[in-house]
Structure formats: structure tokens, C-alpha cells
């Protein structure tokens, strides 16, 4: 599993259309009325990575198993969601379960009714963010009351947590998301913040849904979103959900490439989303390659070799001995494992080795 992203936004901004395009299914109904998505729909798609195809071809692997990304299409949010308006309580509960937030913003005019009766992505961002901050503030204030009681009873964990709770509460009251604190926290505080499961602590990627003719360049509205995102350290991707829906219906790769080329696009929006998502969560890919299968795996940047082994099986991490390691560019460039060994390019790494993007591993372990 790569990572888990919740697709959020106001009703009728194109969330379900994008979800259907990304997963190439009709599981989420896209319709011209609010709350057409009642239950969160989940879909997994393969992460496109040309390296795994090259590795499999060279190793003559019978199967190619790319890593996956999971998208969750969550019901639209409206003003007052933090107080239970619309499907607010359900929305907030569902969003707590995801690793990152893909916030879809409408950056096009059109016949589809906007719940706010006008198109303004910056305003829409503020509506959603405000509801999330209000929900977080309510949660933090309740937590402060309980933690203060424990701290007065000399509970060490409570005493350590109180300063962070106070800082978060002050930040939220100032109208800023909890993730704005991350840059100033040490590793222990960062872990404590994550344990609070705050909605506004999650990383955000803004997806600007534009007209077909502006899919490659964006428009004035998406430019405003990009400026806002840059100021807060978030990412932005420009996509036309309408184009993605059409691309999803094409099964032939050459036909897809020709369709995109006719529109002046080099790639589908899914590839852009995945790259931006990886950057957002600071994830990297490693590979295992053999005659049976070539497989891609995802780990956080900074993971050790035993942690990577644990992605395959907990026994691999528990009994880790060493990792026979080849850079994927060497494997591909030299033509396989034997040639890499002959060239002296295979390395034996221990438990403290930090995984690099593109590493090809063969783990040795003993349980």
C-alpha cells in the first residue's frame, strides 16, 4: 500500500468526477446536486513507475506488481459542518482516517450549480479550513480540560503534553491550521501532535479543477490557489476532471497518449497527482525483483533497511541481518543482477542504512 488520501471539498466542485476518473470506476455517483456522495467510496490504483517495467523486463519476471495509492471520496462539506450541518459529523469522522487531504477546488465557471452560488476557490478553501479548525479546537479544548486534571495529579505524560495543547489551541483561535506548527516542533512534539489526530495537522494538496482548454496551463483562479498554497507550504496540481474522465475510458495506452497529445498534454492528471502526493508525504519507492515477480514498495523517506523489510513482512524486520542492495539505475543500465555484481555495484547494507528511492533489495533475515 502506498498511502491513503481523502478527496474533500464543497459539494459540486468535481470530487466524485475526479474520483471516478482516478479509479476508472463508476463507484461514486457524479451528479448535479449536493451530497451525491453519501458513503465514502474507496478505490486503489497502481502507481505508474517506468522503472518497475524495465526491472521486470530485464529479470524476466512473470508478474509486475506496482505499489498502490488509495483514494477515498468523502461526502461534500458545507458551512456549519463542525456543528453537524449537512453531513458534517460523518465528513469529519471519515477525514480523520486518511493520511493526507486532497482538497478539490472548483476553478471553472459553468452550468453546474455551486453551493455558494458563485465560483471563488479561495473562499471555498476558507470555508472548509474553518470548519476543520473549529472541529479541532473543540477537540483540543476538551483534551485540555482532561489533561490539566491529570497534570495536577503529577501525570508525567500529561505534564509533557500540556504546553503543546496550549500552543495548538492558541494557533487555532488565531485562525491557523495545526500543521503550521510542524516546522517549529522537535521529533517528540511532532509525534505527540500526530497522536492528537487533528484534522488540520494533515498535509494538504490543492487540486484545481479547471476547464478542458486550461488543463495544461491553469487559469487565473488556479493561479490564485497556487499563490495561496505556496504561502502555506502546501502543494498544488491543475487538473481537468472532465478530461480525466475521458482518459479513464480509454484502455489502449497509445490511444490515451494520442488523446492527451491532441489536447497539448504530456501526461494524465493521475501521474501528476501521485508525484505531488509522494512529495507531500515525503515517500519513496524501493523494489524487489525476481523471476516470479517484480514489485514496488513504498516507505517514508528516512526509513532504515529493516523498516523497508518490514513492509514486506514483519518477520523480515524482526530477523533482519542485511540487505543486498542495487540502485535501480545500475540494474537497468547494466542489464541485470549478474552484470551489476560483476561491475562491483552491488552493496551489502546493515540495519542503519537509510533507504534511497529506487533501491532494489534482497533481504537476508533469520527468525
C-alpha positions in Angstrom: 0.0 0.0 0.0 1.4 3.4 -0.9 -0.7 5.9 1.0 -4.2 7.0 1.7 -5.7 10.3 0.5 -9.1 11.7 1.2 -10.7 13.7 -1.6 -12.6 16.6 0.1 -14.2 19.9 -0.9 -17.5 21.6 -1.1 -20.4 19.9 -3.0 -20.3 20.1 -6.8 -16.6 21.0 -7.2 -15.8 17.8 -9.1 -14.7 15.5 -6.3 -16.7 12.4 -7.5 -15.9 13.1 -11.1 -12.2 13.1 -10.2 -12.5 10.0 -8.1 -14.3 8.1 -10.9 -11.5 9.2 -13.3 -8.7 8.2 -10.9 -10.1 4.8 -10.2 -11.7 4.2 -13.6 -14.9 3.1 -12.0 -18.4 4.4 -11.6 -18.5 3.6 -7.9 -19.0 7.3 -6.9 -22.0 8.9 -8.5 -21.3 12.3 -10.0 -24.4 14.3 -10.2 -25.5 18.0 -10.2 -26.8 18.2 -6.7 -25.2 18.4 -3.2 -24.4 15.2 -1.2 -24.5 12.8 -4.1 -21.7 11.0 -2.3 -23.2 9.7 0.9 -20.8 7.0 1.9 -17.0 7.3 1.4 -16.0 5.4 -1.7 -12.6 3.9 -1.7 -10.5 3.0 -4.8 -7.0 1.8 -5.2 -5.0 2.5 -8.4 -1.5 1.4 -9.4 1.3 4.0 -9.1 2.8 4.4 -12.6 6.6 4.0 -12.5 8.5 3.1 -15.6 11.4 1.7 -13.6 9.4 -1.4 -12.5 8.6 -2.3 -16.1 12.2 -2.1 -17.0 13.3 -4.1 -14.0 10.7 -6.8 -14.8 11.7 -7.0 -18.4 15.4 -7.5 -17.6 14.7 -10.0 -14.8 12.0 -11.8 -17.0 9.6 -11.5 -14.0 6.3 -13.3 -14.5 4.3 -10.7 -12.6 4.7 -6.9 -12.3 3.2 -5.5 -9.1 3.4 -1.8 -8.8 2.7 -0.1 -5.4 -0.8 1.3 -5.0 -2.4 4.5 -3.8 -5.8 4.6 -2.1 -8.3 7.4 -2.8 -11.3 8.0 -0.5 -14.1 10.1 -1.9 -15.7 11.8 1.1 -19.1 13.5 1.2 -19.1 17.2 0.5 -18.8 19.7 3.4 -20.8 22.8 3.9 -20.8 25.8 6.3 -21.6 24.6 9.8 -20.2 21.1 9.3 -18.3 21.3 12.6 -21.7 21.7 14.3 -23.3 18.9 12.4 -24.8 20.7 9.4 -25.2 18.8 6.2 -23.2 15.6 6.6 -20.7 17.3 8.8 -20.2 14.7 11.5 -19.8 12.0 9.0 -17.4 14.1 6.9 -15.2 14.9 9.9 -15.1 11.2 11.1 -14.1 10.0 7.7 -11.4 12.6 7.1 -9.7 11.6 10.4 -8.9 8.2 8.9 -6.8 9.4 5.9 -3.1 10.2 5.8 -3.4 13.3 3.6 -6.1 15.6 2.2 -6.7 16.2 -1.5 -8.7 19.4 -1.5 -10.5 19.8 -4.8 -11.4 23.4 -5.7 -13.6 24.5 -8.5 -11.7 26.8 -10.8 -14.2 27.0 -13.7 -17.5 28.6 -14.4 -20.3 26.5 -15.9 -23.9 25.3 -15.6 -23.3 23.1 -12.6 -24.7 24.8 -9.5 -22.2 25.9 -6.9 -23.4 25.5 -3.3 -22.3 29.1 -2.6 -23.8 30.4 -5.9 -20.5 31.8 -7.2 -17.1 30.5 -8.1 -14.3 31.5 -5.7 -11.7 28.8 -4.8 -10.0 30.9 -2.1 -13.4 31.4 -0.3 -14.1 27.7 -0.7 -10.8 26.9 0.9 -11.5 29.1 3.8 -14.9 27.5 4.4 -13.5 24.0 4.5 -10.5 25.0 6.6 -12.6 27.0 9.1 -14.9 24.0 9.7 -11.9 21.7 10.2 -10.3 24.2 12.6 -13.5 24.6 14.6 -13.7 20.9 14.9 -10.1 20.7 16.0 -10.5 23.5 18.5 -13.5 21.8 20.1 -11.4 18.6 20.4 -8.4 20.4 21.8 -10.4 22.3 24.4 -11.9 19.1 25.7 -8.5 17.5 25.7 -7.0 20.4 27.7 -9.6 20.0 30.5 -8.9 16.3 30.9 -5.1 16.7 30.6 -5.0 19.6 33.1 -6.6 17.3 35.7 -4.0 14.6 35.1 -1.2 17.1 35.1 -2.3 18.3 38.5 -2.1 14.7 39.7 1.6 14.7 38.5 1.0 12.5 35.5 4.3 12.9 33.5 2.7 12.4 30.1 0.0 14.9 30.8 2.5 17.5 32.0 4.6 17.0 28.8 1.5 17.3 26.6 0.0 20.5 28.1 2.4 23.0 26.5 1.7 21.6 23.1 -2.1 21.6 23.6 -1.9 25.2 24.7 0.1 26.2 21.6 -2.3 24.3 19.3 -5.3 26.0 20.9 -3.8 29.4 20.5 -2.9 28.7 16.9 -6.5 27.5 16.0 -8.0 30.5 17.8 -5.9 32.7 15.6 -7.4 31.0 12.5 -4.4 29.0 11.6 -4.2 25.2 11.0 -2.3 22.9 13.3 0.1 21.9 10.6 1.5 25.5 10.8 3.2 24.3 14.0 5.1 21.4 12.4 8.2 23.4 11.4 8.8 24.5 14.9 8.3 21.1 16.7 11.0 18.7 17.7 10.6 15.0 16.9 8.9 14.2 20.3 6.4 17.1 19.9 5.8 16.0 16.3 4.9 12.5 17.5 2.6 14.0 20.2 0.9 16.2 17.6 0.3 13.2 15.3 -1.3 11.4 18.3 -3.9 14.1 18.7 -5.4 13.1 15.3 -6.2 16.7 14.4 -7.8 17.3 11.0 -5.8 20.4 10.3 -2.5 18.7 11.1 -2.8 16.6 7.9 -0.8 17.7 4.9 -2.9 19.2 2.1 -2.6 19.1 -1.7 -4.9 21.5 -3.5 -6.3 20.2 -6.8 -7.6 22.9 -9.1 -10.3 21.6 -11.3 -10.2 23.8 -14.5 -11.8 23.8 -17.9 -10.5 21.4 -20.6 -8.8 24.2 -22.5 -6.8 25.3 -19.4 -5.8 21.8 -18.2 -2.2 22.3 -19.3 -1.6 25.9 -18.1 -4.2 26.6 -15.5 -6.2 29.8 -15.3 -6.5 33.0 -13.2 -8.4 31.2 -10.5 -5.8 28.3 -10.2 -3.0 30.9 -10.1 -4.6 32.4 -7.0 -4.8 29.0 -5.4 -1.1 28.3 -6.3 -0.1 31.6 -4.6 -2.1 30.7 -1.5 -0.7 27.2 -1.4 2.9 28.4 -1.7 2.4 30.8 1.2 1.4 28.0 3.5 3.8 25.4 2.2 1.2 23.2 0.5 1.2 21.7 -3.0 -1.0 22.4 -6.0 -2.0 20.4 -9.0 -4.0 21.6 -12.0 -6.4 19.0 -13.5 -9.5 18.9 -15.7 -11.7 16.3 -14.1 -13.7 16.2 -17.4 -10.6 15.3 -19.4 -9.5 12.7 -16.8 -13.0 11.1 -17.1 -12.5 10.7 -20.8 -8.9 9.4 -20.5 -10.1 6.8 -18.0 -12.4 5.3 -20.6 -9.5 4.6 -23.0 -7.8 1.2 -22.3 -5.2 1.4 -25.0 -2.0 3.2 -23.9 -1.3 4.5 -27.4 -4.8 5.8 -27.8 -4.5 7.6 -24.4 -1.2 9.2 -25.4 -2.7 10.3 -28.7 -5.8 11.8 -27.0 -3.6 13.7 -24.5 -1.3 14.9 -27.2 -4.2 16.3 -29.2 -5.1 18.3 -26.1 -1.5 19.5 -25.7 -0.9 17.4 -22.6 2.1 15.2 -21.9 0.5 13.0 -19.3 -2.7 12.2 -17.5 -3.6 14.0 -14.3 -3.2 10.9 -12.2 0.5 10.8 -12.7 0.8 14.5 -11.5 -1.4 13.7 -8.5 0.7 10.8 -7.5 4.0 12.6 -7.8 2.6 15.6 -5.8 1.2 13.2 -3.2 4.6 11.5 -2.8 6.3 14.8 -2.4 3.6 15.9 0.1 4.1 12.8 2.4 7.8 12.5 1.7 7.6 9.0 0.4 10.0 6.9 -1.7 9.8 3.6 -3.6 12.0 0.6 -3.4 11.8 -2.7 -5.4 12.2 -6.4 -5.0 12.9 -8.2 -8.3 13.0 -11.9 -9.2 11.8 -14.4 -11.8 8.4 -14.8 -10.1 7.6 -11.1 -9.7 8.9 -7.5 -9.8 7.3 -5.5 -7.1 7.4 -1.9 -5.9 7.0 -0.9 -2.3 6.5 2.5 -0.6 8.3 3.7 2.6 8.8 7.1 4.2 11.9 9.0 3.3 14.5 8.3 6.1 13.3 4.7 6.7 16.0 2.2 7.5 16.6 -1.0 5.7 14.9 -3.1 8.4 11.8 -0.8 8.2 11.7 -1.4 4.5 12.0 -5.1 5.1 9.0 -4.9 7.5 6.9 -3.5 4.7 7.2 -6.9 3.0 6.7 -9.0 6.2 7.2 -8.3 9.9 9.4 -11.4 10.2 11.8 -9.7 7.7 12.2 -6.7 10.0 12.4 -8.7 13.2 15.1 -11.1 12.0 16.9 -8.6 9.7 20.5 -9.5 9.0 21.5 -7.4 5.9 20.2 -6.0 2.7 21.8 -6.8 -0.6 21.3 -3.5 -2.4 21.4 -2.4 -6.0 20.4 1.0 -7.4 17.7 0.6 -9.9 19.6 2.7 -12.5 22.5 0.3 -12.2 20.2 -2.8 -12.5 18.6 -1.3 -15.6 21.7 0.3 -17.1 24.0 -2.7 -16.7 21.3 -5.2 -17.7 20.6 -7.2 -14.5 21.9 -8.6 -11.2 24.7 -10.6 -12.6 26.2 -7.7 -14.5 25.8 -5.5 -11.5 27.7 -7.9 -9.3 30.5 -8.2 -12.0 30.8 -4.4 -12.0 31.1 -4.3 -8.3 27.9 -2.2 -8.0 26.0 -4.4 -5.5 26.3 -3.3 -1.9 25.7 -5.1 1.4 23.9 -2.7 3.8 23.2 -3.1 7.5 20.5 -2.1 9.9 21.4 1.6 10.0 21.2 2.0 6.2 18.7 4.7 5.0 16.7 3.6 2.0 17.2 5.5 -1.2 14.5 6.0 -3.8 14.9 3.3 -6.4 16.8 0.8 -4.3 16.5 -2.9 -5.3 16.7 -5.1 -2.2 17.2 -8.7 -1.4 16.8 -9.0 2.3 18.6 -11.6 4.4 16.9 -12.5 7.7 16.7 -15.2 10.3 13.8 -15.7 12.7 
